Amino acid sequence: MSEELQCSAKGCRAPATRAILWNNPRLHTPERKKTWLACDEHLEHLSSFLTLRDFYIGDVSIDDIPEDAG
């Protein structure tokens, strides 16, 4: 499954290695988890972007993405 998933960074076509879990409390209920996919190169950048906005929840391996994550 993970070899089919690509990084969410703009213009990146690299295989994703991590799923970043996030939530915008203005739009989503607290239990809702959204996901961005990240390659090793873009994980820190994407996580930092979400952290600055207080949206970052955490990141997990591609194989451990929660079933209820959107």
C-alpha distance (Angstrom), angle and dihedral (degrees) to the residues before:
residue distance angle dihedral
M1 . . .
S2 3.84 . .
E3 3.82 93.6 .
E4 3.82 88.9 64.6
L5 3.82 95.2 53.9
Q6 3.81 120.4 88.7
C7 3.78 131.0 -157.1
S8 3.83 115.1 -91.9
A9 3.82 93.8 -138.5
K10 3.79 112.2 117.6
G11 3.79 110.6 -89.8
C12 3.81 95.0 0.5
R13 3.80 118.1 130.6
A14 3.81 96.8 175.8
P15 3.79 120.0 125.8
A16 3.79 112.9 -93.9
T17 3.79 116.9 -115.6
R18 3.82 99.9 176.3
A19 3.79 137.9 35.1
I20 3.79 115.5 -140.7
L21 3.80 112.6 -148.3
W22 3.78 116.8 -149.6
N23 3.77 143.4 160.0
N24 3.81 133.4 -161.6
P25 3.82 102.9 -146.3
R26 3.81 91.5 -158.5
L27 3.80 90.8 61.1
H28 3.80 107.4 21.9
T29 3.78 136.0 54.9
P30 3.83 113.0 -111.3
E31 3.81 94.0 -105.1
R32 3.82 94.3 52.6
K33 3.79 115.4 102.1
K34 3.78 122.8 -164.2
T35 3.80 121.3 -166.0
W36 3.75 138.5 -142.9
L37 3.77 119.2 -173.5
A38 3.79 119.9 -133.7
C39 3.78 138.0 -168.8
D40 3.81 117.8 -144.3
E41 3.82 91.1 -96.9
H42 3.83 95.6 54.4
L43 3.82 102.2 34.5
E44 3.80 95.1 95.7
H45 3.81 94.1 43.6
L46 3.81 94.8 50.1
S47 3.82 92.9 42.5
S48 3.82 91.0 50.2
F49 3.81 91.5 49.9
L50 3.81 90.7 54.9
T51 3.81 93.9 40.9
L52 3.82 91.6 55.7
R53 3.80 88.4 57.2
D54 3.84 93.9 44.0
F55 3.83 89.8 -116.9
Y56 3.82 98.7 113.7
I57 3.81 116.7 109.2
G58 3.80 101.0 166.1
D59 3.77 143.3 -77.7
V60 3.79 133.1 -99.5
S61 3.75 138.7 -175.7
I62 3.80 115.3 -82.6
D63 3.81 87.7 -112.8
D64 3.83 91.1 55.7
I65 3.81 100.6 52.8
P66 3.82 107.0 141.0
E67 3.79 113.1 -112.2
D68 3.81 90.7 -128.0
A69 3.83 93.6 54.4
G70 3.77 115.5 111.0
